[in-house]
């Protein structure tokens, strides 16, 4: 199927807040991370953002703390980075800068050679322009990982992705939209407002 960029089990993976939020929304985040052999890392900047933001009602800060305590995620300090990528990404005009969490995630990925998982289109575009050698993925690269699909089964994976779509409005890359709709089924796809209208309409027609 090839939907996940996590094909090297030895590569470290640094994740932005959006990935943590989507994992939490699946209701089986620990099980998902246990299935994947890669080392997962979150920067202290992202960890702090999650602890401070409780607007979604899921307390994502508590989830990341539990994942850290269980050894499923490691925390990296921004102060330990020696290059200026973070500053380059947060200082300047608005259209050419990112928020602190995204910038810290990308800066770590660039300096440490880690795969960076970010979901925002702007951040992904800027990575392509500034850091073409950086491997960039998104939350679906975790949820569509072959080991996760095996561990959860098709039904469990469908439930996890549906939960992330409904509760966290997870963004799905265009190349994976049809796969997601086929997996979760047309009835559920039709009520996921974060999916493009064309795919929701097709889902209704197919149901």
C-alpha positions in Angstrom: 0.0 0.0 0.0 2.9 2.4 0.8 0.9 5.1 2.6 3.5 5.5 5.4 6.9 7.2 5.1 8.1 5.3 8.2 9.8 2.6 6.2 13.1 2.7 8.1 12.6 1.2 11.6 15.9 2.7 12.8 15.0 6.3 11.9 14.0 8.5 14.9 10.6 10.3 14.4 10.0 13.7 15.9 6.3 14.7 16.1 4.5 17.9 16.3 1.5 18.7 18.6 -1.0 17.8 15.9 0.3 14.2 15.8 -0.1 13.9 19.6 -3.6 15.4 19.4 -4.6 12.9 16.6 -3.1 10.0 18.5 -5.1 11.0 21.5 -8.3 11.3 19.5 -7.9 7.7 18.2 -8.5 6.4 21.8 -5.7 3.9 21.3 -2.5 6.0 21.1 -0.3 3.8 23.3 -1.2 0.7 21.3 -0.4 2.4 18.0 3.0 3.6 19.2 3.9 0.2 20.7 3.3 -1.4 17.3 5.9 0.8 15.5 9.6 0.1 16.1 10.8 3.6 15.6 11.9 5.9 18.4 9.3 8.7 18.8 10.4 12.1 20.1 8.6 15.3 21.0 10.4 18.6 21.8 9.9 20.3 25.1 8.4 23.2 23.2 5.6 21.0 21.9 5.2 19.3 25.2 4.7 22.7 26.8 2.1 23.7 24.2 0.1 20.6 24.9 0.2 21.1 28.6 -1.0 24.7 28.3 -3.8 24.1 25.7 -6.8 22.3 27.1 -9.4 23.8 24.9 -10.3 20.6 23.1 -11.4 18.8 26.3 -9.2 15.8 25.8 -6.2 17.0 27.9 -3.6 16.1 25.3 -0.9 17.3 27.8 -1.8 14.5 30.1 -1.6 12.0 27.2 1.8 13.0 26.2 3.0 12.9 29.8 1.7 9.3 30.0 3.4 8.4 26.8 6.7 9.9 28.1 6.3 8.1 31.4 5.7 4.8 29.7 8.8 5.2 27.4 6.8 5.4 24.2 7.9 9.0 23.5 11.2 10.7 24.5 11.4 14.5 25.2 14.2 16.5 23.5 15.2 20.0 24.7 15.3 22.8 22.2 18.3 24.3 24.1 20.3 21.2 23.2 20.2 22.0 19.5 23.3 23.9 18.3 22.1 25.2 14.9 19.9 28.2 14.1 17.1 26.5 12.3 14.5 27.2 15.0 15.3 31.0 14.9 15.2 31.0 11.1 11.7 29.5 11.2 10.1 31.8 13.8 11.8 35.2 13.1 10.6 37.2 10.1 7.4 38.1 8.3 4.3 36.0 9.1 4.0 34.3 5.7 7.6 33.1 6.1 7.5 31.9 9.7 5.9 29.1 11.8 4.7 28.7 15.3 7.2 27.6 17.9 6.0 24.0 18.1 6.3 23.4 14.4 9.6 25.2 14.2 11.0 23.2 17.0 9.9 19.9 15.4 11.4 20.8 12.1 14.6 22.2 13.6 15.1 18.9 15.5 14.5 16.9 12.4 16.9 18.8 10.3 19.7 18.8 12.9 19.3 15.3 14.1 18.4 13.6 10.9 15.0 12.5 12.2 11.7 12.1 10.2 9.5 15.1 11.1 5.7 14.6 11.3 3.8 17.8 10.8 0.3 18.3 9.5 0.1 21.9 8.5 0.3 22.6 4.8 2.4 25.8 5.3 5.0 24.0 7.4 5.2 21.1 4.9 5.6 23.6 2.0 8.4 25.5 3.9 10.2 22.3 4.6 10.2 21.4 0.9 11.6 24.9 0.1 14.2 25.2 2.8 15.1 21.6 3.8 14.6 19.3 0.8 16.6 16.5 2.4 14.3 16.4 5.5 11.8 13.5 5.4 8.5 15.0 6.2 5.3 13.0 7.0 2.1 13.6 8.9 -0.2 11.9 11.4 -1.5 9.4 8.8 2.0 8.0 8.4 1.6 6.7 11.9 -2.0 5.5 11.6 -1.5 3.9 8.2 1.8 2.1 9.2 1.7 -1.5 8.2 2.5 -2.6 11.8 -0.4 -0.6 13.1 -2.8 -2.0 10.6 -1.7 -5.5 11.6 -1.9 -4.8 15.3 -5.4 -3.1 15.1 -6.9 -5.1 12.3 -8.9 -3.4 9.6 -11.8 -2.7 11.9 -9.7 -1.3 14.7 -7.7 0.9 12.3 -10.9 2.2 10.7 -12.2 3.1 14.1 -9.0 4.8 15.1 -8.8 6.9 11.9 -12.5 7.7 12.1 -12.1 8.9 15.7 -9.2 11.1 14.7 -11.2 12.6 11.8 -14.3 13.3 13.9 -12.7 14.4 17.2 -9.5 16.1 16.0 -10.3 16.9 12.4 -7.2 15.2 11.3 -5.9 16.4 7.9 -5.6 13.6 5.3 -3.2 14.1 2.4 -4.9 14.1 -1.0 -3.1 10.9 -2.1 -4.6 9.0 0.8 -8.2 10.3 0.7 -9.7 7.5 -1.2 -7.9 4.9 0.9 -9.3 6.5 4.1 -12.9 6.6 2.7 -12.7 3.0 1.6 -11.3 2.0 5.1 -13.8 3.8 7.3 -16.8 3.3 4.9 -19.0 5.7 3.1 -21.5 6.3 5.9 -18.8 7.4 8.3 -16.9 9.3 5.7 -20.0 11.4 4.9 -20.1 12.9 8.4 -16.4 13.7 8.6 -16.4 17.5 7.9 -12.6 17.7 7.7 -12.7 15.5 4.5 -13.1 17.5 1.3 -16.7 17.9 0.3 -16.2 16.0 -3.0 -15.2 12.9 -1.0 -18.0 13.2 1.4 -20.5 13.6 -1.4 -19.1 10.6 -3.2 -19.4 8.7 0.0 -23.1 9.6 0.4 -23.7 8.5 -3.2 -22.0 5.2 -2.6 -23.9 4.5 0.6 
